[in-house]
Amino acid sequence: MSTDDVWTELLERLRPELDPDDFRRWFSSSGYASDSGDLITVWVGTESERRHIALHFLERLHRELAALGRPGTQIRLVVSGNDEEEAEEDSLS
């Protein structure tokens, strides 16, 4: 697997566990930004999406990363929308 499709791979592994509407609501505006090996950066549309993903899906995403041979890799969610909290970002372990 190349590094530039790791977010897509994670989402494909998560998709079967979620209701299609929930998956679309929380992940449709997300997108791969970068992967430095130990840190994957992902764009999200709003601060509320960032918080919800961090609170409800981060543990599952880390389990899937471990299954892909990437244990200990961090995920940073960065808000890319025009929201007033646009500068908010969080490095999540």
Backbone as XML, in Angstrom:
<?xml version="1.0"?>
<chain id="A" units="angstrom">
  <residue number="1" name="MET">
    <atom name="N" x="0.849" y="-1.179" z="0.000"/>
    <atom name="CA" x="0.000" y="0.000" z="0.000"/>
    <atom name="C" x="0.888" y="1.232" z="0.000"/>
  </residue>
  <residue number="2" name="SER">
    <atom name="N" x="0.634" y="2.160" z="-0.908"/>
    <atom name="CA" x="1.408" y="3.398" z="-0.924"/>
    <atom name="C" x="0.895" y="4.336" z="0.158"/>
  </residue>
  <residue number="3" name="THR">
    <atom name="N" x="1.771" y="5.234" z="0.606"/>
    <atom name="CA" x="1.393" y="6.106" z="1.719"/>
    <atom name="C" x="0.277" y="7.068" z="1.349"/>
  </residue>
  <residue number="4" name="ASP">
    <atom name="N" x="0.127" y="7.408" z="0.058"/>
    <atom name="CA" x="-0.875" y="8.415" z="-0.280"/>
    <atom name="C" x="-2.300" y="7.878" z="-0.321"/>
  </residue>
  <residue number="5" name="ASP">
    <atom name="N" x="-2.506" y="6.604" z="-0.059"/>
    <atom name="CA" x="-3.873" y="6.102" z="-0.008"/>
    <atom name="C" x="-4.227" y="5.480" z="1.345"/>
  </residue>
  <residue number="6" name="VAL">
    <atom name="N" x="-3.445" y="5.767" z="2.359"/>
    <atom name="CA" x="-3.694" y="5.169" z="3.668"/>
    <atom name="C" x="-5.037" y="5.626" z="4.251"/>
  </residue>
  <residue number="7" name="TRP">
    <atom name="N" x="-5.421" y="6.885" z="4.064"/>
    <atom name="CA" x="-6.699" y="7.350" z="4.602"/>
    <atom name="C" x="-7.861" y="6.641" z="3.899"/>
  </residue>
  <residue number="8" name="THR">
    <atom name="N" x="-7.768" y="6.498" z="2.582"/>
    <atom name="CA" x="-8.801" y="5.786" z="1.838"/>
    <atom name="C" x="-8.904" y="4.343" z="2.325"/>
  </residue>
  <residue number="9" name="GLU">
    <atom name="N" x="-7.763" y="3.709" z="2.545"/>
    <atom name="CA" x="-7.760" y="2.327" z="3.053"/>
    <atom name="C" x="-8.403" y="2.253" z="4.436"/>
  </residue>
  <residue number="10" name="LEU">
    <atom name="N" x="-8.091" y="3.195" z="5.305"/>
    <atom name="CA" x="-8.699" y="3.214" z="6.637"/>
    <atom name="C" x="-10.215" y="3.370" z="6.543"/>
  </residue>
  <residue number="11" name="LEU">
    <atom name="N" x="-10.667" y="4.281" z="5.689"/>
    <atom name="CA" x="-12.108" y="4.502" z="5.549"/>
    <atom name="C" x="-12.807" y="3.279" z="4.982"/>
  </residue>
  <residue number="12" name="GLU">
    <atom name="N" x="-12.181" y="2.599" z="4.038"/>
    <atom name="CA" x="-12.789" y="1.391" z="3.480"/>
    <atom name="C" x="-12.908" y="0.295" z="4.537"/>
  </residue>
  <residue number="13" name="ARG">
    <atom name="N" x="-11.991" y="0.252" z="5.468"/>
    <atom name="CA" x="-12.059" y="-0.738" z="6.547"/>
    <atom name="C" x="-13.122" y="-0.349" z="7.582"/>
  </residue>
  <residue number="14" name="LEU">
    <atom name="N" x="-13.342" y="0.950" z="7.762"/>
    <atom name="CA" x="-14.307" y="1.436" z="8.740"/>
    <atom name="C" x="-15.735" y="1.407" z="8.195"/>
  </residue>
  <residue number="15" name="ARG">
    <atom name="N" x="-15.892" y="1.623" z="6.899"/>
    <atom name="CA" x="-17.213" y="1.752" z="6.265"/>
    <atom name="C" x="-18.191" y="0.637" z="6.629"/>
  </residue>
  <residue number="16" name="PRO">
    <atom name="N" x="-17.811" y="-0.652" z="6.593"/>
    <atom name="CA" x="-18.787" y="-1.718" z="6.891"/>
    <atom name="C" x="-19.343" y="-1.674" z="8.314"/>
  </residue>
  <residue number="17" name="GLU">
    <atom name="N" x="-18.640" y="-1.032" z="9.226"/>
    <atom name="CA" x="-19.087" y="-0.972" z="10.616"/>
    <atom name="C" x="-20.120" y="0.118" z="10.870"/>
  </residue>
  <residue number="18" name="LEU">
    <atom name="N" x="-20.322" y="1.015" z="9.889"/>
    <atom name="CA" x="-21.156" y="2.191" z="10.113"/>
    <atom name="C" x="-22.388" y="2.208" z="9.228"/>
  </residue>
  <residue number="19" name="ASP">
    <atom name="N" x="-23.426" y="2.839" z="9.726"/>
    <atom name="CA" x="-24.593" y="3.134" z="8.917"/>
    <atom name="C" x="-24.136" y="4.034" z="7.767"/>
  </residue>
  <residue number="20" name="PRO">
    <atom name="N" x="-24.602" y="3.790" z="6.536"/>
    <atom name="CA" x="-24.146" y="4.599" z="5.396"/>
    <atom name="C" x="-24.343" y="6.111" z="5.584"/>
  </residue>
  <residue number="21" name="ASP">
    <atom name="N" x="-25.451" y="6.499" z="6.199"/>
    <atom name="CA" x="-25.680" y="7.933" z="6.432"/>
    <atom name="C" x="-24.688" y="8.505" z="7.438"/>
  </residue>
  <residue number="22" name="ASP">
    <atom name="N" x="-24.368" y="7.742" z="8.481"/>
    <atom name="CA" x="-23.375" y="8.203" z="9.461"/>
    <atom name="C" x="-21.997" y="8.309" z="8.822"/>
  </residue>
  <residue number="23" name="PHE">
    <atom name="N" x="-21.658" y="7.310" z="8.021"/>
    <atom name="CA" x="-20.365" y="7.348" z="7.349"/>
    <atom name="C" x="-20.259" y="8.597" z="6.478"/>
  </residue>
  <residue number="24" name="ARG">
    <atom name="N" x="-21.279" y="8.855" z="5.686"/>
    <atom name="CA" x="-21.279" y="10.026" z="4.810"/>
    <atom name="C" x="-21.214" y="11.318" z="5.624"/>
  </residue>
  <residue number="25" name="ARG">
    <atom name="N" x="-22.010" y="11.385" z="6.694"/>
    <atom name="CA" x="-22.062" y="12.597" z="7.525"/>
    <atom name="C" x="-20.689" y="12.941" z="8.099"/>
  </residue>
  <residue number="26" name="TRP">
    <atom name="N" x="-19.973" y="11.942" z="8.592"/>
    <atom name="CA" x="-18.730" y="12.232" z="9.314"/>
    <atom name="C" x="-17.477" y="12.158" z="8.463"/>
  </residue>
  <residue number="27" name="PHE">
    <atom name="N" x="-17.510" y="11.467" z="7.347"/>
    <atom name="CA" x="-16.270" y="11.262" z="6.589"/>
    <atom name="C" x="-16.283" y="11.777" z="5.150"/>
  </residue>
  <residue number="28" name="SER">
    <atom name="N" x="-17.436" y="12.192" z="4.631"/>
    <atom name="CA" x="-17.482" y="12.583" z="3.215"/>
    <atom name="C" x="-16.641" y="13.817" z="2.908"/>
  </residue>
  <residue number="29" name="SER">
    <atom name="N" x="-16.463" y="14.712" z="3.867"/>
    <atom name="CA" x="-15.656" y="15.910" z="3.587"/>
    <atom name="C" x="-14.198" y="15.742" z="4.017"/>
  </residue>
  <residue number="30" name="SER">
    <atom name="N" x="-13.857" y="14.550" z="4.499"/>
    <atom name="CA" x="-12.468" y="14.328" z="4.922"/>
    <atom name="C" x="-11.603" y="13.986" z="3.721"/>
  </residue>
  <residue number="31" name="GLY">
    <atom name="N" x="-10.317" y="14.247" z="3.860"/>
    <atom name="CA" x="-9.414" y="13.914" z="2.773"/>
    <atom name="C" x="-7.976" y="13.827" z="3.248"/>
  </residue>
  <residue number="32" name="TYR">
    <atom name="N" x="-7.242" y="12.978" z="2.586"/>
    <atom name="CA" x="-5.829" y="12.778" z="2.879"/>
    <atom name="C" x="-5.057" y="14.080" z="2.633"/>
  </residue>
  <residue number="33" name="ALA">
    <atom name="N" x="-4.181" y="14.455" z="3.559"/>
    <atom name="CA" x="-3.314" y="15.625" z="3.376"/>
    <atom name="C" x="-1.857" y="15.186" z="3.239"/>
  </residue>
  <residue number="34" name="SER">
    <atom name="N" x="-1.368" y="14.387" z="4.213"/>
    <atom name="CA" x="0.020" y="13.937" z="4.135"/>
    <atom name="C" x="0.253" y="12.751" z="5.063"/>
  </residue>
  <residue number="35" name="ASP">
    <atom name="N" x="1.400" y="12.101" z="4.843"/>
    <atom name="CA" x="1.791" y="10.955" z="5.664"/>
    <atom name="C" x="3.305" y="10.978" z="5.780"/>
  </residue>
  <residue number="36" name="SER">
    <atom name="N" x="3.792" y="11.281" z="6.980"/>
    <atom name="CA" x="5.239" y="11.348" z="7.192"/>
    <atom name="C" x="5.791" y="10.033" z="7.734"/>
  </residue>
  <residue number="37" name="GLY">
    <atom name="N" x="4.958" y="9.003" z="7.800"/>
    <atom name="CA" x="5.382" y="7.719" z="8.331"/>
    <atom name="C" x="4.864" y="7.494" z="9.735"/>
  </residue>
  <residue number="38" name="ASP">
    <atom name="N" x="5.106" y="8.461" z="10.622"/>
    <atom name="CA" x="4.598" y="8.322" z="11.986"/>
    <atom name="C" x="3.431" y="9.270" z="12.263"/>
  </residue>
  <residue number="39" name="LEU">
    <atom name="N" x="3.035" y="10.083" z="11.267"/>
    <atom name="CA" x="1.929" y="11.018" z="11.414"/>
    <atom name="C" x="1.172" y="11.128" z="10.100"/>
  </residue>
  <residue number="40" name="ILE">
    <atom name="N" x="-0.119" y="10.822" z="10.166"/>
    <atom name="CA" x="-1.003" y="10.990" z="9.018"/>
    <atom name="C" x="-1.831" y="12.238" z="9.283"/>
  </residue>
  <residue number="41" name="THR">
    <atom name="N" x="-1.831" y="13.164" z="8.335"/>
    <atom name="CA" x="-2.630" y="14.382" z="8.454"/>
    <atom name="C" x="-3.826" y="14.264" z="7.520"/>
  </residue>
  <residue number="42" name="VAL">
    <atom name="N" x="-5.008" y="14.578" z="8.071"/>
    <atom name="CA" x="-6.260" y="14.437" z="7.338"/>
    <atom name="C" x="-7.039" y="15.747" z="7.442"/>
  </residue>
  <residue number="43" name="TRP">
    <atom name="N" x="-7.539" y="16.229" z="6.299"/>
    <atom name="CA" x="-8.407" y="17.406" z="6.286"/>
    <atom name="C" x="-9.823" y="16.984" z="6.643"/>
  </residue>
  <residue number="44" name="VAL">
    <atom name="N" x="-10.498" y="17.776" z="7.469"/>
    <atom name="CA" x="-11.926" y="17.591" z="7.753"/>
    <atom name="C" x="-12.613" y="18.927" z="7.519"/>
  </residue>
  <residue number="45" name="GLY">
    <atom name="N" x="-13.921" y="18.885" z="7.276"/>
    <atom name="CA" x="-14.643" y="20.080" z="6.871"/>
    <atom name="C" x="-14.943" y="21.082" z="7.962"/>
  </residue>
  <residue number="46" name="THR">
    <atom name="N" x="-15.222" y="20.603" z="9.175"/>
    <atom name="CA" x="-15.622" y="21.513" z="10.255"/>
    <atom name="C" x="-15.010" y="21.067" z="11.578"/>
  </residue>
  <residue number="47" name="GLU">
    <atom name="N" x="-15.021" y="21.981" z="12.526"/>
    <atom name="CA" x="-14.545" y="21.655" z="13.868"/>
    <atom name="C" x="-15.436" y="20.588" z="14.518"/>
  </residue>
  <residue number="48" name="SER">
    <atom name="N" x="-16.737" y="20.645" z="14.274"/>
    <atom name="CA" x="-17.610" y="19.625" z="14.873"/>
    <atom name="C" x="-17.308" y="18.239" z="14.300"/>
  </residue>
  <residue number="49" name="GLU">
    <atom name="N" x="-16.981" y="18.151" z="13.015"/>
    <atom name="CA" x="-16.579" y="16.865" z="12.442"/>
    <atom name="C" x="-15.272" y="16.395" z="13.071"/>
  </residue>
  <residue number="50" name="ARG">
    <atom name="N" x="-14.321" y="17.287" z="13.239"/>
    <atom name="CA" x="-13.044" y="16.923" z="13.851"/>
    <atom name="C" x="-13.258" y="16.352" z="15.247"/>
  </residue>
  <residue number="51" name="ARG">
    <atom name="N" x="-14.055" y="17.057" z="16.046"/>
    <atom name="CA" x="-14.318" y="16.597" z="17.420"/>
    <atom name="C" x="-15.029" y="15.255" z="17.421"/>
  </residue>
  <residue number="52" name="HIS">
    <atom name="N" x="-16.034" y="15.090" z="16.562"/>
    <atom name="CA" x="-16.809" y="13.851" z="16.541"/>
    <atom name="C" x="-15.937" y="12.663" z="16.113"/>
  </residue>
  <residue number="53" name="ILE">
    <atom name="N" x="-15.155" y="12.851" z="15.077"/>
    <atom name="CA" x="-14.267" y="11.770" z="14.620"/>
    <atom name="C" x="-13.273" y="11.409" z="15.719"/>
  </residue>
  <residue number="54" name="ALA">
    <atom name="N" x="-12.695" y="12.412" z="16.355"/>
    <atom name="CA" x="-11.718" y="12.164" z="17.428"/>
    <atom name="C" x="-12.366" y="11.411" z="18.588"/>
  </residue>
  <residue number="55" name="LEU">
    <atom name="N" x="-13.564" y="11.792" z="18.943"/>
    <atom name="CA" x="-14.234" y="11.186" z="20.089"/>
    <atom name="C" x="-14.776" y="9.789" z="19.803"/>
  </residue>
  <residue number="56" name="HIS">
    <atom name="N" x="-15.337" y="9.580" z="18.621"/>
    <atom name="CA" x="-16.065" y="8.346" z="18.349"/>
    <atom name="C" x="-15.347" y="7.336" z="17.451"/>
  </residue>
  <residue number="57" name="PHE">
    <atom name="N" x="-14.349" y="7.759" z="16.688"/>
    <atom name="CA" x="-13.758" y="6.851" z="15.712"/>
    <atom name="C" x="-12.252" y="6.675" z="15.828"/>
  </residue>
  <residue number="58" name="LEU">
    <atom name="N" x="-11.607" y="7.477" z="16.623"/>
    <atom name="CA" x="-10.151" y="7.442" z="16.665"/>
    <atom name="C" x="-9.599" y="6.084" z="17.093"/>
  </residue>
  <residue number="59" name="GLU">
    <atom name="N" x="-10.198" y="5.480" z="18.090"/>
    <atom name="CA" x="-9.714" y="4.172" z="18.557"/>
    <atom name="C" x="-9.819" y="3.127" z="17.440"/>
  </residue>
  <residue number="60" name="ARG">
    <atom name="N" x="-10.933" y="3.120" z="16.717"/>
    <atom name="CA" x="-11.100" y="2.170" z="15.609"/>
    <atom name="C" x="-10.081" y="2.435" z="14.508"/>
  </residue>
  <residue number="61" name="LEU">
    <atom name="N" x="-9.860" y="3.705" z="14.204"/>
    <atom name="CA" x="-8.880" y="4.059" z="13.167"/>
    <atom name="C" x="-7.482" y="3.587" z="13.556"/>
  </residue>
  <residue number="62" name="HIS">
    <atom name="N" x="-7.134" y="3.721" z="14.827"/>
    <atom name="CA" x="-5.821" y="3.247" z="15.283"/>
    <atom name="C" x="-5.719" y="1.725" z="15.239"/>
  </residue>
  <residue number="63" name="ARG">
    <atom name="N" x="-6.807" y="1.032" z="15.539"/>
    <atom name="CA" x="-6.802" y="-0.435" z="15.409"/>
    <atom name="C" x="-6.567" y="-0.835" z="13.963"/>
  </residue>
  <residue number="64" name="GLU">
    <atom name="N" x="-7.201" y="-0.144" z="13.045"/>
    <atom name="CA" x="-7.021" y="-0.450" z="11.625"/>
    <atom name="C" x="-5.604" y="-0.110" z="11.164"/>
  </residue>
  <residue number="65" name="LEU">
    <atom name="N" x="-5.043" y="0.977" z="11.670"/>
    <atom name="CA" x="-3.648" y="1.298" z="11.345"/>
    <atom name="C" x="-2.720" y="0.188" z="11.818"/>
  </residue>
  <residue number="66" name="ALA">
    <atom name="N" x="-2.961" y="-0.306" z="13.021"/>
    <atom name="CA" x="-2.141" y="-1.399" z="13.550"/>
    <atom name="C" x="-2.278" y="-2.634" z="12.671"/>
  </residue>
  <residue number="67" name="ALA">
    <atom name="N" x="-3.504" y="-2.918" z="12.213"/>
    <atom name="CA" x="-3.726" y="-4.067" z="11.338"/>
    <atom name="C" x="-3.010" y="-3.896" z="9.997"/>
  </residue>
  <residue number="68" name="LEU">
    <atom name="N" x="-2.779" y="-2.660" z="9.600"/>
    <atom name="CA" x="-2.053" y="-2.371" z="8.361"/>
    <atom name="C" x="-0.540" y="-2.312" z="8.580"/>
  </residue>
  <residue number="69" name="GLY">
    <atom name="N" x="-0.106" y="-2.663" z="9.810"/>
    <atom name="CA" x="1.322" y="-2.653" z="10.106"/>
    <atom name="C" x="1.856" y="-1.288" z="10.489"/>
  </residue>
  <residue number="70" name="ARG">
    <atom name="N" x="0.965" y="-0.405" z="10.971"/>
    <atom name="CA" x="1.359" y="0.951" z="11.334"/>
    <atom name="C" x="1.012" y="1.255" z="12.793"/>
  </residue>
  <residue number="71" name="PRO">
    <atom name="N" x="1.361" y="0.379" z="13.753"/>
    <atom name="CA" x="1.045" y="0.676" z="15.156"/>
    <atom name="C" x="1.811" y="1.920" z="15.603"/>
  </residue>
  <residue number="72" name="GLY">
    <atom name="N" x="1.172" y="2.715" z="16.427"/>
    <atom name="CA" x="1.825" y="3.914" z="16.955"/>
    <atom name="C" x="1.769" y="5.124" z="16.033"/>
  </residue>
  <residue number="73" name="THR">
    <atom name="N" x="1.229" y="4.955" z="14.827"/>
    <atom name="CA" x="1.104" y="6.090" z="13.918"/>
    <atom name="C" x="0.034" y="7.038" z="14.446"/>
  </residue>
  <residue number="74" name="GLN">
    <atom name="N" x="0.333" y="8.312" z="14.471"/>
    <atom name="CA" x="-0.588" y="9.336" z="14.946"/>
    <atom name="C" x="-1.481" y="9.787" z="13.795"/>
  </residue>
  <residue number="75" name="ILE">
    <atom name="N" x="-2.665" y="10.281" z="14.130"/>
    <atom name="CA" x="-3.569" y="10.874" z="13.152"/>
    <atom name="C" x="-3.834" y="12.304" z="13.594"/>
  </residue>
  <residue number="76" name="ARG">
    <atom name="N" x="-3.576" y="13.247" z="12.693"/>
    <atom name="CA" x="-3.862" y="14.652" z="12.982"/>
    <atom name="C" x="-4.999" y="15.086" z="12.079"/>
  </residue>
  <residue number="77" name="LEU">
    <atom name="N" x="-6.081" y="15.556" z="12.703"/>
    <atom name="CA" x="-7.245" y="16.043" z="11.973"/>
    <atom name="C" x="-7.177" y="17.557" z="11.921"/>
  </residue>
  <residue number="78" name="VAL">
    <atom name="N" x="-7.189" y="18.121" z="10.726"/>
    <atom name="CA" x="-7.061" y="19.560" z="10.542"/>
    <atom name="C" x="-8.313" y="20.073" z="9.848"/>
  </residue>
  <residue number="79" name="VAL">
    <atom name="N" x="-8.940" y="21.084" z="10.437"/>
    <atom name="CA" x="-10.144" y="21.668" z="9.859"/>
    <atom name="C" x="-9.759" y="22.508" z="8.647"/>
  </residue>
  <residue number="80" name="SER">
    <atom name="N" x="-10.385" y="22.208" z="7.524"/>
    <atom name="CA" x="-10.060" y="22.914" z="6.286"/>
    <atom name="C" x="-11.197" y="23.787" z="5.790"/>
  </residue>
  <residue number="81" name="GLY">
    <atom name="N" x="-12.315" y="23.822" z="6.515"/>
    <atom name="CA" x="-13.476" y="24.600" z="6.079"/>
    <atom name="C" x="-13.297" y="26.087" z="6.332"/>
  </residue>
  <residue number="82" name="ASN">
    <atom name="N" x="-14.324" y="26.833" z="6.037"/>
    <atom name="CA" x="-14.310" y="28.271" z="6.243"/>
    <atom name="C" x="-14.896" y="28.635" z="7.596"/>
  </residue>
  <residue number="83" name="ASP">
    <atom name="N" x="-14.906" y="27.700" z="8.465"/>
    <atom name="CA" x="-15.398" y="27.841" z="9.816"/>
    <atom name="C" x="-14.531" y="28.839" z="10.588"/>
  </residue>
  <residue number="84" name="GLU">
    <atom name="N" x="-15.094" y="29.549" z="11.555"/>
    <atom name="CA" x="-14.294" y="30.487" z="12.342"/>
    <atom name="C" x="-13.233" y="29.780" z="13.167"/>
  </residue>
  <residue number="85" name="GLU">
    <atom name="N" x="-13.405" y="28.485" z="13.378"/>
    <atom name="CA" x="-12.420" y="27.707" z="14.120"/>
    <atom name="C" x="-11.479" y="26.978" z="13.161"/>
  </residue>
  <residue number="86" name="GLU">
    <atom name="N" x="-11.335" y="27.517" z="11.958"/>
    <atom name="CA" x="-10.572" y="26.869" z="10.900"/>
    <atom name="C" x="-9.163" y="26.496" z="11.311"/>
  </residue>
  <residue number="87" name="ALA">
    <atom name="N" x="-8.554" y="27.285" z="12.144"/>
    <atom name="CA" x="-7.166" y="27.040" z="12.521"/>
    <atom name="C" x="-7.025" y="25.893" z="13.515"/>
  </residue>
  <residue number="88" name="GLU">
    <atom name="N" x="-8.135" y="25.416" z="14.044"/>
    <atom name="CA" x="-8.080" y="24.324" z="15.036"/>
    <atom name="C" x="-7.490" y="23.083" z="14.401"/>
  </residue>
  <residue number="89" name="GLU">
    <atom name="N" x="-6.591" y="22.465" z="15.100"/>
    <atom name="CA" x="-6.093" y="21.167" z="14.690"/>
    <atom name="C" x="-5.762" y="20.395" z="15.940"/>
  </residue>
  <residue number="90" name="ASP">
    <atom name="N" x="-5.648" y="19.114" z="15.791"/>
    <atom name="CA" x="-5.380" y="18.283" z="16.948"/>
    <atom name="C" x="-4.525" y="17.110" z="16.516"/>
  </residue>
  <residue number="91" name="SER">
    <atom name="N" x="-3.437" y="16.891" z="17.205"/>
    <atom name="CA" x="-2.616" y="15.713" z="16.960"/>
    <atom name="C" x="-3.085" y="14.657" z="17.940"/>
  </residue>
  <residue number="92" name="LEU">
    <atom name="N" x="-3.585" y="13.573" z="17.426"/>
    <atom name="CA" x="-4.265" y="12.575" z="18.250"/>
    <atom name="C" x="-3.480" y="11.286" z="18.288"/>
  </residue>
  <residue number="93" name="SER">
    <atom name="N" x="-3.362" y="10.737" z="19.477"/>
    <atom name="CA" x="-2.650" y="9.471" z="19.607"/>
    <atom name="C" x="-3.583" y="8.354" z="19.968"/>
  </residue>
</chain>
